[in-house]
């Protein structure tokens, strides 16, 4: 087994743990006997995190392979390890854990566990950690792109900086406002961009 295969295997384990955590949160929300007051915003951001994790993992092998052939596997691996660790935390914070319970109006006699997704999403703890980690991830990606990749021209650097900067700005918006339209605009922009890139690079 080559060094590259060892590195990719470790990154893949982190990806699997993150997606498993996200899937377990979804399972808890939809399991019978669990009252949920649904809200689309946390679900949309969860879909974004899922797609972004898949996209970064999909591109990760070719990046590490190129770095390995150039004798730079170590630094590239460490940077990707940081990215996927942050993505794992984003997966963990995207949806509430089973013990995050609050009363839901109209949830029956109150005997069943209940989760209010809107209350969870707009809680200070969730917004601070989830969007703080996501913004930090984009900033780290932007810095890494500018100093580590061999760009063909200044135009390539500018396009990358604008794209990553737009994602970082959109992910920071939910930390500073409670306006639902601003939250929906931010998630629509990020989910649309990453969804389009994922479809183009993976499916086509």
N, CA, C and O of each residue as an XYZ file, in Angstrom:
816
protein
N       0.852     -1.192      0.000
C       0.000      0.000      0.000
C       0.889      1.244      0.000
O       1.770      1.378      0.849
N       0.661      2.144     -0.944
C       1.500      3.322     -1.066
C       1.164      4.354      0.001
O       0.135      4.271      0.672
N       2.071      5.342      0.142
C       1.838      6.424      1.096
C       0.556      7.187      0.738
O      -0.218      7.558      1.621
N       0.342      7.416     -0.550
C      -0.853      8.133     -0.991
C      -2.113      7.395     -0.582
O      -3.082      8.013     -0.142
N      -2.106      6.066     -0.725
C      -3.285      5.279     -0.354
C      -3.556      5.351      1.142
O      -4.713      5.377      1.561
N      -2.498      5.385      1.952
C      -2.671      5.552      3.399
C      -3.314      6.904      3.712
O      -4.226      6.993      4.534
N      -2.829      7.953      3.046
C      -3.346      9.303      3.300
C      -4.805      9.408      2.886
O      -5.624      9.951      3.627
N      -5.133      8.894      1.709
C      -6.510      8.959      1.220
C      -7.430      8.149      2.124
O      -8.569      8.551      2.361
N      -6.956      7.017      2.632
C      -7.776      6.187      3.516
C      -8.121      6.932      4.798
O      -9.258      6.860      5.265
N      -7.150      7.651      5.379
C      -7.419      8.393      6.612
C      -8.420      9.521      6.362
O      -9.344      9.720      7.151
N      -8.239     10.253      5.273
C      -9.184     11.322      4.923
C     -10.576     10.739      4.713
O     -11.567     11.324      5.148
N     -10.654      9.590      4.048
C     -11.953      8.965      3.779
C     -12.648      8.549      5.070
O     -13.874      8.611      5.160
N     -11.874      8.124      6.074
C     -12.467      7.757      7.367
C     -13.118      8.980      8.011
O     -14.226      8.888      8.540
N     -12.432     10.125      7.967
C     -12.985     11.356      8.538
C     -14.249     11.756      7.797
O     -15.229     12.168      8.417
N     -14.233     11.639      6.466
C     -15.425     11.941      5.667
C     -16.570     11.022      6.063
O     -17.701     11.475      6.239
N     -16.283      9.739      6.202
C     -17.318      8.784      6.582
C     -17.907      9.074      7.945
O     -19.116      8.940      8.137
N     -17.073      9.472      8.900
C     -17.566      9.806     10.234
C     -18.480     11.024     10.198
O     -19.512     11.051     10.867
N     -18.100     12.030      9.418
C     -18.923     13.228      9.313
C     -20.273     12.948      8.692
O     -21.301     13.392      9.204
N     -20.281     12.215      7.594
C     -21.541     11.905      6.923
C     -22.399     10.967      7.769
O     -23.627     11.049      7.739
N     -21.753     10.073      8.527
C     -22.505      9.202      9.428
C     -23.187     10.001     10.520
O     -24.339      9.735     10.863
N     -22.480     10.985     11.072
C     -23.072     11.848     12.099
C     -24.268     12.598     11.539
O     -25.295     12.720     12.207
N     -24.142     13.096     10.327
C     -25.248     13.810      9.689
C     -26.426     12.879      9.440
O     -27.576     13.254      9.672
N     -26.145     11.662      8.968
C     -27.206     10.697      8.706
C     -27.911     10.274      9.991
O     -29.127     10.086      9.995
N     -27.163     10.125     11.074
C     -27.766      9.754     12.352
C     -28.696     10.853     12.867
O     -29.741     10.564     13.448
N     -28.316     12.102     12.654
C     -29.183     13.213     13.063
C     -30.484     13.197     12.272
O     -31.555     13.429     12.832
N     -30.397     12.923     10.964
C     -31.610     12.827     10.143
C     -32.471     11.667     10.611
O     -33.693     11.789     10.695
N     -31.838     10.546     10.916
C     -32.583      9.370     11.391
C     -33.351      9.686     12.669
O     -34.510      9.294     12.810
N     -32.714     10.390     13.597
C     -33.379     10.725     14.853
C     -34.582     11.635     14.628
O     -35.582     11.543     15.341
N     -34.478     12.514     13.631
C     -35.581     13.440     13.367
C     -36.793     12.735     12.770
O     -37.929     13.129     13.035
N     -36.566     11.699     11.970
C     -37.678     11.068     11.262
C     -38.150      9.773     11.920
O     -39.100      9.150     11.445
N     -37.504      9.366     12.998
C     -37.923      8.102     13.610
C     -39.295      8.244     14.262
O     -39.647      9.331     14.720
N     -40.068      7.172     14.311
C     -41.419      7.216     14.890
C     -41.388      7.633     16.358
O     -40.450      7.309     17.086
N     -42.411      8.345     16.777
C     -42.533      8.765     18.156
C     -41.710      9.971     18.531
O     -41.596     10.308     19.709
N     -41.126     10.634     17.525
C     -40.282     11.797     17.779
C     -40.949     13.005     17.147
O     -40.969     13.130     15.922
N     -41.492     13.894     17.960
C     -42.206     15.067     17.449
C     -41.214     16.131     17.011
O     -40.313     16.508     17.761
N     -41.390     16.607     15.792
C     -40.465     17.590     15.228
C     -41.255     18.747     14.636
O     -42.209     18.539     13.886
N     -40.861     19.946     14.971
C     -41.368     21.134     14.300
C     -40.358     21.483     13.216
O     -39.286     22.016     13.500
N     -40.712     21.177     11.976
C     -39.761     21.252     10.876
C     -39.492     22.694     10.450
O     -40.335     23.579     10.597
N     -38.299     22.896      9.923
C     -37.909     24.180      9.341
C     -36.933     23.894      8.214
O     -36.044     23.056      8.360
N     -37.090     24.584      7.093
C     -36.270     24.281      5.928
C     -34.834     24.753      5.997
O     -33.974     24.177      5.331
N     -34.542     25.783      6.782
C     -33.188     26.344      6.790
C     -32.118     25.360      7.260
O     -31.122     25.184      6.559
N     -32.277     24.713      8.410
C     -31.228     23.757      8.812
C     -31.112     22.577      7.857
O     -30.026     22.027      7.677
N     -32.226     22.187      7.246
C     -32.173     21.091      6.280
C     -31.420     21.505      5.026
O     -30.660     20.714      4.467
N     -31.628     22.754      4.576
C     -30.922     23.244      3.392
C     -29.425     23.351      3.654
O     -28.624     22.969      2.801
N     -29.035     23.861      4.817
C     -27.616     23.947      5.146
C     -27.002     22.556      5.309
O     -25.834     22.349      4.982
N     -27.795     21.600      5.819
C     -27.304     20.225      5.920
C     -27.042     19.637      4.539
O     -26.051     18.936      4.334
N     -27.939     19.927      3.587
C     -27.734     19.464      2.215
C     -26.471     20.086      1.622
O     -25.724     19.425      0.901
N     -26.239     21.364      1.934
C     -25.025     22.021      1.455
C     -23.773     21.343      2.019
O     -22.838     21.043      1.277
N     -23.760     21.106      3.326
C     -22.591     20.472      3.953
C     -22.350     19.089      3.354
O     -21.206     18.705      3.110
N     -23.426     18.343      3.119
C     -23.299     17.018      2.518
C     -22.645     17.111      1.141
O     -21.683     16.397      0.859
N     -23.170     17.993      0.281
C     -22.633     18.128     -1.075
C     -21.199     18.636     -1.060
O     -20.367     18.170     -1.839
N     -20.904     19.588     -0.180
C     -19.561     20.153     -0.128
C     -18.549     19.110      0.346
O     -17.422     19.070     -0.147
N     -18.945     18.271      1.296
C     -18.063     17.204      1.760
C     -17.760     16.220      0.633
O     -16.611     15.825      0.435
N     -18.798     15.830     -0.099
C     -18.604     14.909     -1.221
C     -17.712     15.526     -2.287
O     -16.825     14.860     -2.821
N     -17.948     16.812     -2.601
C     -17.168     17.482     -3.644
C     -15.705     17.602     -3.254
O     -14.823     17.332     -4.069
N     -15.437     18.006     -2.015
C     -14.051     18.163     -1.585
C     -13.350     16.805     -1.521
O     -12.176     16.689     -1.870
N     -14.075     15.787     -1.074
C     -13.485     14.442     -1.045
C     -13.208     13.943     -2.469
O     -12.171     13.328     -2.720
N     -14.119     14.204     -3.387
C     -13.964     13.766     -4.770
C     -12.721     14.387     -5.408
O     -11.983     13.720     -6.133
N     -12.500     15.681     -5.125
C     -11.340     16.367     -5.690
C     -10.055     16.085     -4.919
O      -8.955     16.296     -5.430
N     -10.205     15.603     -3.680
C      -9.039     15.430     -2.827
C      -8.026     14.428     -3.352
O      -6.822     14.639     -3.205
N      -8.493     13.328     -3.968
C      -7.563     12.302     -4.426
C      -6.623     12.852     -5.484
O      -5.413     12.635     -5.418
N      -7.185     13.579     -6.480
C      -6.336     14.106     -7.548
C      -5.350     15.142     -7.010
O      -4.212     15.211     -7.474
N      -5.780     15.950     -6.032
C      -4.876     16.945     -5.444
C      -3.737     16.259     -4.710
O      -2.575     16.625     -4.885
N      -4.063     15.259     -3.883
C      -3.022     14.549     -3.137
C      -2.124     13.743     -4.072
O      -0.927     13.604     -3.821
N      -2.703     13.210     -5.155
C      -1.903     12.458     -6.117
C      -0.886     13.367     -6.798
O       0.275     12.992     -6.963
N      -1.325     14.572     -7.196
C      -0.409     15.525     -7.826
C       0.677     15.959     -6.847
O       1.847     16.071     -7.213
N       0.276     16.203     -5.587
C       1.248     16.607     -4.577
C       2.246     15.487     -4.293
O       3.424     15.752     -4.054
N       1.778     14.231     -4.319
C       2.657     13.096     -4.063
C       3.699     12.953     -5.162
O       4.872     12.691     -4.893
N       3.258     13.129     -6.403
C       4.197     13.017     -7.522
C       5.219     14.147     -7.516
O       6.320     13.999     -8.045
N       4.846     15.289     -6.908
C       5.769     16.426     -6.830
C       6.576     16.427     -5.537
O       7.361     17.345     -5.297
N       6.390     15.402     -4.701
C       7.120     15.322     -3.454
C       6.600     16.255     -2.379
O       7.337     16.601     -1.456
N       5.344     16.670     -2.478
C       4.762     17.615     -1.522
C       3.532     17.020     -0.843
O       2.619     17.753     -0.460
N       3.502     15.703     -0.691
C       2.321     15.043     -0.130
C       2.067     15.448      1.318
O       0.918     15.610      1.729
N       3.148     15.613      2.097
C       2.994     15.941      3.510
C       2.229     17.233      3.755
O       1.197     17.205      4.425
N       2.703     18.376      3.230
C       1.982     19.637      3.440
C       0.564     19.627      2.901
O      -0.342     20.161      3.541
N       0.356     19.033      1.739
C      -0.986     19.002      1.160
C      -1.910     18.138      2.015
O      -3.079     18.468      2.215
N      -1.366     17.022      2.516
C      -2.176     16.153      3.359
C      -2.588     16.869      4.642
O      -3.736     16.754      5.072
N      -1.667     17.604      5.253
C      -1.987     18.313      6.492
C      -3.069     19.360      6.267
O      -3.954     19.530      7.105
N      -3.002     20.058      5.145
C      -4.028     21.061      4.867
C      -5.379     20.396      4.631
O      -6.401     20.885      5.114
N      -5.397     19.293      3.899
C      -6.666     18.597      3.665
C      -7.194     17.953      4.939
O      -8.407     17.856      5.128
N      -6.301     17.518      5.806
C      -6.731     16.973      7.088
C      -7.468     18.056      7.892
O      -8.482     17.780      8.533
N      -6.950     19.283      7.850
C      -7.616     20.402      8.524
C      -8.979     20.673      7.901
O      -9.960     20.863      8.621
N      -9.052     20.693      6.577
C     -10.324     20.968      5.897
C     -11.380     19.944      6.283
O     -12.512     20.305      6.604
N     -11.015     18.681      6.253
C     -11.996     17.634      6.528
C     -12.337     17.540      8.011
O     -13.433     17.106      8.365
N     -11.427     17.934      8.868
C     -11.758     18.004     10.291
C     -12.794     19.097     10.526
O     -13.742     18.894     11.284
N     -12.627     20.247      9.889
C     -13.620     21.314     10.000
C     -14.950     20.884      9.391
O     -16.009     21.207      9.929
N     -14.907     20.158      8.273
C     -16.138     19.667      7.661
C     -16.838     18.654      8.555
O     -18.066     18.635      8.631
N     -16.066     17.815      9.231
C     -16.661     16.872     10.181
C     -17.430     17.617     11.269
O     -18.548     17.234     11.612
N     -16.835     18.678     11.813
C     -17.510     19.459     12.835
C     -18.753     20.144     12.280
O     -19.762     20.253     12.977
N     -18.692     20.609     11.031
C     -19.874     21.216     10.406
C     -20.994     20.184     10.284
O     -22.156     20.501     10.537
N     -20.658     18.965      9.903
C     -21.655     17.894      9.841
C     -22.258     17.640     11.212
O     -23.460     17.401     11.329
N     -21.426     17.689     12.253
C     -21.897     17.410     13.609
C     -22.815     18.511     14.128
O     -23.737     18.236     14.896
N     -22.570     19.755     13.716
C     -23.353     20.878     14.217
C     -24.536     21.248     13.323
O     -25.340     22.102     13.693
N     -24.653     20.625     12.162
C     -25.687     21.032     11.204
C     -27.102     20.772     11.710
O     -28.002     21.579     11.479
N     -27.302     19.648     12.399
C     -28.623     19.269     12.903
C     -28.521     18.925     14.380
O     -27.446     18.563     14.857
N     -29.635     19.034     15.118
C     -29.571     18.790     16.567
C     -29.316     17.331     16.906
O     -29.739     16.425     16.187
N     -28.619     17.121     18.008
C     -28.443     15.781     18.549
C     -29.724     15.353     19.263
O     -30.570     16.195     19.565
N     -29.877     14.063     19.535
C     -31.108     13.588     20.186
C     -31.400     14.258     21.517
O     -32.566     14.386     21.889
N     -30.382     14.687     22.241
C     -30.627     15.288     23.552
C     -30.931     16.784     23.473
O     -31.165     17.429     24.495
N     -30.925     17.338     22.237
C     -31.297     18.753     22.096
C     -32.808     18.808     21.916
O     -33.305     18.709     20.794
N     -33.540     18.967     23.013
C     -34.990     18.888     22.983
C     -35.594     20.162     23.526
O     -35.069     20.778     24.454
N     -36.710     20.545     22.927
C     -37.445     21.716     23.377
C     -38.916     21.474     23.129
O     -39.264     20.632     22.301
N     -39.760     22.161     23.795
C     -41.193     21.947     23.614
C     -41.644     22.450     22.263
O     -41.132     23.448     21.755
N     -42.603     21.754     21.686
C     -43.158     22.108     20.392
C     -44.648     22.327     20.558
O     -45.357     21.461     21.071
N     -45.115     23.474     20.129
C     -46.544     23.749     20.239
C     -47.326     22.746     19.426
O     -47.021     22.497     18.259
N     -48.347     22.166     20.055
C     -49.200     21.220     19.349
C     -48.599     19.853     19.189
O     -48.999     19.112     18.291
N     -47.630     19.479     20.046
C     -46.972     18.180     19.887
C     -47.666     17.088     20.686
O     -47.062     16.055     20.975
N     -48.922     17.304     21.045
C     -49.652     16.259     21.743
C     -49.616     16.487     23.229
O     -49.673     17.630     23.683
N     -49.521     15.413     24.001
C     -49.557     15.528     25.458
C     -48.201     15.869     26.070
O     -48.063     15.955     27.290
N     -47.222     16.057     25.224
C     -45.899     16.446     25.728
C     -45.053     15.280     26.185
O     -43.939     15.485     26.666
N     -45.555     14.046     26.049
C     -44.795     12.895     26.531
C     -43.712     12.470     25.551
O     -42.729     11.850     25.956
N     -43.869     12.787     24.288
C     -42.897     12.380     23.283
C     -41.766     13.408     23.195
O     -42.003     14.605     23.359
N     -40.525     12.942     22.934
C     -39.430     13.886     22.725
C     -39.777     14.829     21.572
O     -40.382     14.413     20.584
N     -39.397     16.081     21.701
C     -39.768     17.067     20.693
C     -38.587     17.963     20.370
O     -37.807     18.325     21.251
N     -38.466     18.314     19.103
C     -37.409     19.211     18.659
C     -38.026     20.288     17.784
O     -38.799     20.000     16.871
N     -37.674     21.524     18.075
C     -38.081     22.664     17.265
C     -36.872     23.065     16.428
O     -35.939     23.682     16.942
N     -36.881     22.719     15.139
C     -35.727     22.992     14.291
C     -35.472     24.480     14.114
O     -34.322     24.902     13.987
N     -36.537     25.283     14.104
C     -36.344     26.726     13.976
C     -35.639     27.288     15.209
O     -34.719     28.099     15.096
N     -36.086     26.842     16.396
C     -35.443     27.294     17.630
C     -33.985     26.844     17.678
O     -33.112     27.600     18.104
N     -33.725     25.616     17.242
C     -32.355     25.123     17.196
C     -31.513     25.954     16.241
O     -30.405     26.370     16.581
N     -32.041     26.193     15.046
C     -31.277     26.889     14.013
C     -30.899     28.301     14.442
O     -29.766     28.735     14.231
N     -31.850     29.022     15.046
C     -31.594     30.416     15.422
C     -30.984     30.559     16.817
O     -30.763     31.679     17.277
N     -30.711     29.453     17.488
C     -30.068     29.548     18.797
C     -28.646     30.083     18.634
O     -27.969     29.807     17.644
N     -28.211     30.858     19.635
C     -26.896     31.504     19.557
C     -25.770     30.482     19.463
O     -24.804     30.686     18.729
N     -25.893     29.378     20.208
C     -24.843     28.365     20.186
C     -24.670     27.732     18.819
O     -23.547     27.572     18.341
N     -25.785     27.368     18.184
C     -25.702     26.742     16.869
C     -25.121     27.689     15.842
O     -24.222     27.315     15.088
N     -25.625     28.911     15.805
C     -25.156     29.857     14.793
C     -23.678     30.192     14.986
O     -22.932     30.314     14.014
N     -23.268     30.338     16.220
C     -21.871     30.685     16.471
C     -20.934     29.568     16.019
O     -19.934     29.837     15.353
N     -21.238     28.333     16.368
C     -20.354     27.227     16.042
C     -20.458     26.795     14.586
O     -19.443     26.662     13.903
N     -21.679     26.575     14.108
C     -21.831     26.060     12.747
C     -21.316     27.054     11.713
O     -20.477     26.705     10.883
N     -21.811     28.287     11.758
C     -21.409     29.249     10.735
C     -20.004     29.784     10.975
O     -19.326     30.181     10.027
N     -19.555     29.799     12.234
C     -18.174     30.163     12.488
C     -17.204     29.154     11.895
O     -16.206     29.529     11.281
N     -17.503     27.863     12.084
C     -16.659     26.812     11.506
C     -16.701     26.837      9.988
O     -15.673     26.669      9.332
N     -17.889     27.045      9.428
C     -18.028     27.062      7.974
C     -17.269     28.230      7.366
O     -16.586     28.073      6.353
N     -17.387     29.403      7.982
C     -16.655     30.565      7.487
C     -15.155     30.348      7.616
O     -14.398     30.677      6.703
N     -14.719     29.791      8.750
C     -13.306     29.486      8.927
C     -12.784     28.507      7.890
O     -11.650     28.629      7.425
N     -13.615     27.535      7.527
C     -13.233     26.563      6.501
C     -13.009     27.248      5.162
O     -12.023     26.971      4.478
N     -13.916     28.138      4.785
C     -13.765     28.836      3.498
C     -12.547     29.741      3.494
O     -11.839     29.828      2.491
N     -12.296     30.418      4.613
C     -11.110     31.268      4.698
C      -9.846     30.420      4.554
O      -8.919     30.804      3.841
N      -9.806     29.270      5.226
C      -8.646     28.385      5.129
C      -8.463     27.875      3.701
O      -7.340     27.800      3.203
N      -9.563     27.527      3.050
C      -9.486     27.083      1.656
C      -8.960     28.182      0.748
O      -8.139     27.934     -0.135
N      -9.443     29.406      0.977
C      -8.998     30.528      0.150
C      -7.508     30.793      0.307
O      -6.806     31.004     -0.682
N      -7.025     30.785      1.540
C      -5.601     31.003      1.781
C      -4.786     29.892      1.157
O      -3.762     30.148      0.524
N      -5.238     28.650      1.330
C      -4.520     27.508      0.774
C      -4.460     27.582     -0.749
O      -3.425     27.284     -1.345
N      -5.558     27.975     -1.374
C      -5.574     28.086     -2.835
C      -4.566     29.116     -3.334
O      -3.904     28.912     -4.351
N      -4.461     30.210     -2.613
C      -3.595     31.285     -3.073
C      -2.109     30.972     -2.902
O      -1.286     31.449     -3.683
N      -1.758     30.180     -1.895
C      -0.332     29.963     -1.622
C       0.188     28.583     -2.030
O       1.399     28.374     -2.106
N      -0.720     27.645     -2.292
C      -0.263     26.271     -2.502
C      -0.394     25.769     -3.928
O       0.419     24.958     -4.372
N      -1.398     26.234     -4.654
C      -1.616     25.706     -5.991
C      -0.812     26.486     -7.023
O      -0.536     27.674     -6.863
N      -0.453     25.786     -8.069
C       0.283     26.413     -9.174
C      -0.721     26.970    -10.180
O      -1.164     26.263    -11.086
N      -1.069     28.219    -10.015
C      -2.072     28.817    -10.897
C      -1.427     29.234    -12.215
O      -0.256     29.610    -12.270
N      -2.222     29.154    -13.265
C      -1.716     29.519    -14.576
C      -1.592     31.015    -14.771
O      -0.734     31.456    -15.536
N      -2.408     31.806    -14.113
C      -2.386     33.247    -14.323
C      -2.987     33.957    -13.122
O      -3.586     33.338    -12.243
N      -2.811     35.281    -13.106
C      -3.413     36.089    -12.058
C      -4.926     36.038    -12.134
O      -5.607     36.154    -11.115
N      -5.460     35.864    -13.345
C      -6.912     35.759    -13.499
C      -7.451     34.542    -12.753
O      -8.521     34.615    -12.150
N      -6.728     33.430    -12.786
C      -7.144     32.226    -12.056
C      -7.185     32.493    -10.554
O      -8.112     32.068     -9.864
N      -6.172     33.199    -10.055
C      -6.149     33.533     -8.639
C      -7.331     34.412     -8.264
O      -7.947     34.225     -7.215
N      -7.646     35.379     -9.134
C      -8.743     36.305     -8.861
C     -10.078     35.583     -8.854
O     -10.912     35.829     -7.983
N     -10.292     34.685     -9.828
C     -11.544     33.928     -9.883
C     -11.706     33.072     -8.634
O     -12.789     33.007     -8.053
N     -10.616     32.411     -8.220
C     -10.673     31.589     -7.017
C     -10.969     32.436     -5.785
O     -11.785     32.050     -4.948
N     -10.310     33.592     -5.669
C     -10.511     34.461     -4.515
C     -11.941     34.970     -4.449
O     -12.522     35.048     -3.366
N     -12.520     35.319     -5.606
C     -13.891     35.823     -5.629
C     -14.882     34.727     -5.252
O     -15.823     34.972     -4.497
N     -14.676     33.515     -5.777
C     -15.585     32.405     -5.482
C     -15.544     32.038     -4.000
O     -16.584     31.930     -3.350
N     -14.339     31.849     -3.475
C     -14.203     31.482     -2.056
C     -14.652     32.630     -1.156
O     -15.282     32.411     -0.122
N     -14.319     33.860     -1.561
C     -14.742     35.015     -0.777
C     -16.253     35.140     -0.725
O     -16.816     35.498      0.310
N     -16.923     34.842     -1.855
C     -18.385     34.879     -1.875
C     -18.989     33.840     -0.956
O     -19.962     34.119     -0.255
N     -18.418     32.633     -0.951
C     -18.914     31.581     -0.063
C     -18.687     31.936      1.406
O     -19.560     31.715      2.245
N     -17.509     32.488      1.710
C     -17.219     32.871      3.087
C     -18.156     33.977      3.561
O     -18.626     33.953      4.698
N     -18.428     34.949      2.685
C     -19.331     36.049      3.048
C     -20.743     35.537      3.269
O     -21.412     35.936      4.223
N     -21.200     34.646      2.382
C     -22.554     34.103      2.515
C     -22.703     33.287      3.794
O     -23.746     33.347      4.446
N     -21.676     32.528      4.161
C     -21.770     31.710      5.372
C     -21.664     32.546      6.641
O     -22.067     32.095      7.712
N     -21.122     33.770      6.534
C     -21.009     34.643      7.705
C     -22.296     35.422      7.957
O     -22.545     35.852      9.083
N     -23.120     35.608      6.917
C     -24.347     36.402      7.049
C     -25.254     35.893      8.174
O     -25.727     36.708      8.967
N     -25.521     34.570      8.283
C     -26.439     34.102      9.336
C     -25.979     34.378     10.757
O     -26.782     34.284     11.684
N     -24.703     34.719     10.957
C     -24.235     35.010     12.309
C     -24.616     36.414     12.771
O     -24.589     36.702     13.967
N     -24.972     37.292     11.825
C     -25.168     38.694     12.189
C     -26.593     39.188     11.984
O     -26.881     40.349     12.272
N     -27.493     38.339     11.493
C     -28.872     38.769     11.275
C     -29.840     37.633     11.551
O     -29.509     36.457     11.399
N     -31.066     38.019     11.967
C     -32.133     37.048     12.180
C     -33.145     37.046     11.039
O     -34.131     36.312     11.095
N     -32.917     37.850     10.013
C     -33.850     37.946      8.904
C     -33.839     36.657      8.082
O     -32.810     36.261      7.535
N     -34.998     36.015      8.008
C     -35.062     34.733      7.302
C     -34.722     34.882      5.826
O     -34.111     33.982      5.250
N     -35.099     35.990      5.200
C     -34.802     36.156      3.782
C     -33.292     36.197      3.532
O     -32.808     35.709      2.510
N     -32.546     36.795      4.493
C     -31.092     36.834      4.352
C     -30.498     35.430      4.498
O     -29.560     35.071      3.787
N     -31.047     34.647      5.417
C     -30.578     33.271      5.599
C     -30.869     32.430      4.359
O     -30.024     31.651      3.918
N     -32.072     32.592      3.798
C     -32.427     31.829      2.605
C     -31.586     32.258      1.399
O     -31.204     31.424      0.578
N     -31.300     33.552      1.294
C     -30.448     34.023      0.202
C     -29.050     33.420      0.306
O     -28.472     32.989     -0.692
N     -28.515     33.394      1.531
C     -27.173     32.848      1.743
C     -27.108     31.361      1.410
O     -26.185     30.915      0.728
N     -28.080     30.598      1.886
C     -28.031     29.155      1.641
C     -28.343     28.838      0.179
O     -27.803     27.877     -0.370
N     -29.210     29.634     -0.462
C     -29.502     29.398     -1.877
C     -28.259     29.637     -2.729
O     -27.995     28.886     -3.668
N     -27.495     30.683     -2.405
C     -26.284     30.988     -3.157
C     -25.233     29.901     -2.981
O     -24.661     29.423     -3.960
N     -24.979     29.509     -1.737
C     -23.944     28.506     -1.479
C     -24.358     27.129     -1.997
O     -23.554     26.425     -2.609
N     -25.610     26.749     -1.751
C     -26.072     25.433     -2.188
C     -26.133     25.351     -3.708
O     -25.797     24.319     -4.289
N     -26.563     26.438     -4.354
C     -26.616     26.449     -5.813
C     -25.240     26.324     -6.436
O     -25.051     25.566     -7.387
N     -24.266     27.075     -5.897
C     -22.916     27.045     -6.449
C     -22.263     25.687     -6.255
O     -21.709     25.121     -7.198
N     -22.324     25.159     -5.030
C     -21.685     23.869     -4.761
C     -22.430     22.732     -5.450
O     -21.807     21.793     -5.944
N     -23.768     22.812     -5.486
C     -24.539     21.788     -6.184
C     -24.205     21.740     -7.661
O     -24.084     20.662     -8.243
N     -24.056     22.913     -8.271
C     -23.702     22.971     -9.696
C     -22.317     22.391     -9.936
O     -22.111     21.641    -10.891
N     -21.375     22.732     -9.081
C     -20.010     22.218     -9.247
C     -19.949     20.712     -9.010
O     -19.240     19.994     -9.715
N     -20.691     20.242     -8.021
C     -20.718     18.807     -7.745
C     -21.308     18.039     -8.924
O     -20.786     16.996     -9.319
N     -22.402     18.562     -9.481
C     -23.016     17.893    -10.631
C     -22.093     17.895    -11.833
O     -21.989     16.895    -12.543
N     -21.419     19.017    -12.065
C     -20.550     19.117    -13.229
C     -19.321     18.227    -13.111
O     -18.919     17.599    -14.090
N     -18.718     18.164    -11.923
C     -17.484     17.414    -11.757
C     -17.689     15.932    -11.503
O     -16.850     15.118    -11.889
N     -18.804     15.561    -10.852
C     -19.017     14.166    -10.493
C     -19.914     13.448    -11.504
O     -19.609     12.336    -11.933
N     -21.014     14.088    -11.877
C     -21.976     13.425    -12.753
C     -21.636     13.580    -14.230
O     -21.916     12.692    -15.034
N     -21.037     14.703    -14.579
C     -20.759     14.952    -15.994
C     -19.254     14.969    -16.227
O     -18.807     15.164    -17.358
